Amino acid sequence: MTRTPYGSDDFDSRQFRTAMGQFCTGVTVITTLDGAGAPVGFACQSFAALSLDPPLVIFCPMKTSRSWKVIEQTGNFCVNILSNRQQDVSAAFGAPGDDKFRNVTWDPSPAGLPVIRHALTWVECDVERVTDGGDHHIVIGRARTLGEVLQDKPLLFYRGGYLSTEHPRVTPAQAELENFLTWTGGDTWL
Ligand SMILES: Cc1cc2nc3c(=O)[nH]c(=O)nc-3n(C[C@H](O)[C@H](O)[C@H](O)COP(=O)(O)O)c2cc1C
């Protein structure tokens, strides 16, 4: 006998957030330079690898994001993938502020965009396409330059709080992952 799982179509946004908060993500800071050459950026969990060929990524800024308005003008951005030592960096970039870079050391990428020191890695991108996503934009970017990869643990975001992995080595669940975008193969995982 089959049993219908319990579900409700009568939910509010708090319940929707709680449900979506069960999905664990990494944390990035997406940066660019404004017209005056000042660094801007915001913490972003809605980042993912999208396509291998061509190399595309995706992220979703709120329509009210001030950083997005600058990225929209410059047409390029740098995704910094945070390590578990950078919770304070996430907090600084995850709240409104005029000088988020005050306590953050950064170096310019080849295109001059802010690369945050000690991030696990970074990828410099051009904005390829923007589509509507409710109260967010859906931004597709084309990867132009990859940074070096540091051997450190990622910062994770789960149920509205920060987590870290205990063990950096993860065993993949299945073998047929060759074409899966974030599969790096064999022992090169970490
Ligand atoms: C861990 C974390 C993840 C976040 N993810 C996103 C996100 O995916 N998209 C988004 O628009 N804001 C996200 N935020 C919120 C923005 O970082 C925050 O609203 C910030 O103040 C926006 O700054 P801005 O207006 O300078 O762009 C996140 C915040 C935190 C702390």
The ligand as an SDF file (V2000), in Angstrom:
LIG
                    3D

 31 33  0  0  0  0  0  0  0  0999 V2000
   25.5420   33.4780    4.3630 C   0  0  0  0  0  0  0  0  0  0  0  0
   24.7890   34.5320    3.5890 C   0  0  0  0  0  0  0  0  0  0  0  0
   24.2940   34.2310    2.3310 C   0  0  0  0  0  0  0  0  0  0  0  0
   23.6170   35.1960    1.5820 C   0  0  0  0  0  0  0  0  0  0  0  0
   23.1750   34.8940    0.3260 N   0  0  0  0  0  0  0  0  0  0  0  0
   22.5840   35.8490   -0.4290 C   0  0  0  0  0  0  0  0  0  0  0  0
   22.1730   35.5700   -1.7490 C   0  0  0  0  0  0  0  0  0  0  0  0
   22.3190   34.4590   -2.2540 O   0  0  0  0  0  0  0  0  0  0  0  0
   21.6110   36.5800   -2.4750 N   0  0  0  0  0  0  0  0  0  0  0  0
   21.4200   37.8210   -1.9540 C   0  0  0  0  0  0  0  0  0  0  0  0
   20.9270   38.6920   -2.6530 O   0  0  0  0  0  0  0  0  0  0  0  0
   21.7760   38.1110   -0.6800 N   0  0  0  0  0  0  0  0  0  0  0  0
   22.3590   37.1540    0.0880 C   0  0  0  0  0  0  0  0  0  0  0  0
   22.7390   37.4340    1.3590 N   0  0  0  0  0  0  0  0  0  0  0  0
   22.4150   38.7510    1.9180 C   0  0  0  0  0  0  0  0  0  0  0  0
   23.3180   39.8590    1.3910 C   0  0  0  0  0  0  0  0  0  0  0  0
   24.6830   39.5260    1.5470 O   0  0  0  0  0  0  0  0  0  0  0  0
   22.9960   41.1440    2.1760 C   0  0  0  0  0  0  0  0  0  0  0  0
   21.6540   41.4950    1.9210 O   0  0  0  0  0  0  0  0  0  0  0  0
   23.9140   42.2820    1.8410 C   0  0  0  0  0  0  0  0  0  0  0  0
   23.6640   43.3140    2.7680 O   0  0  0  0  0  0  0  0  0  0  0  0
   23.7290   42.8210    0.4400 C   0  0  0  0  0  0  0  0  0  0  0  0
   24.6590   43.8520    0.2870 O   0  0  0  0  0  0  0  0  0  0  0  0
   24.5980   44.8940   -0.9050 P   0  0  0  0  0  0  0  0  0  0  0  0
   23.2830   45.6150   -0.8060 O   0  0  0  0  0  0  0  0  0  0  0  0
   25.7710   45.7870   -0.6500 O   0  0  0  0  0  0  0  0  0  0  0  0
   24.7190   44.1330   -2.1770 O   0  0  0  0  0  0  0  0  0  0  0  0
   23.4090   36.4880    2.1280 C   0  0  0  0  0  0  0  0  0  0  0  0
   23.8960   36.7890    3.4170 C   0  0  0  0  0  0  0  0  0  0  0  0
   24.5870   35.8160    4.1350 C   0  0  0  0  0  0  0  0  0  0  0  0
   25.1280   36.1690    5.4990 C   0  0  0  0  0  0  0  0  0  0  0  0
  1  2  1  0
  2  3  1  0
  2 30  2  0
  3  4  2  0
  4  5  1  0
  4 28  1  0
  5  6  2  0
  6  7  1  0
  6 13  1  0
  7  8  2  0
  7  9  1  0
  9 10  1  0
 10 11  2  0
 10 12  1  0
 12 13  2  0
 13 14  1  0
 14 15  1  0
 14 28  1  0
 15 16  1  0
 16 17  1  0
 16 18  1  0
 18 19  1  0
 18 20  1  0
 20 21  1  0
 20 22  1  0
 22 23  1  0
 23 24  1  0
 24 25  2  0
 24 26  1  0
 24 27  1  0
 28 29  2  0
 29 30  1  0
 30 31  1  0
M  END
$$$$
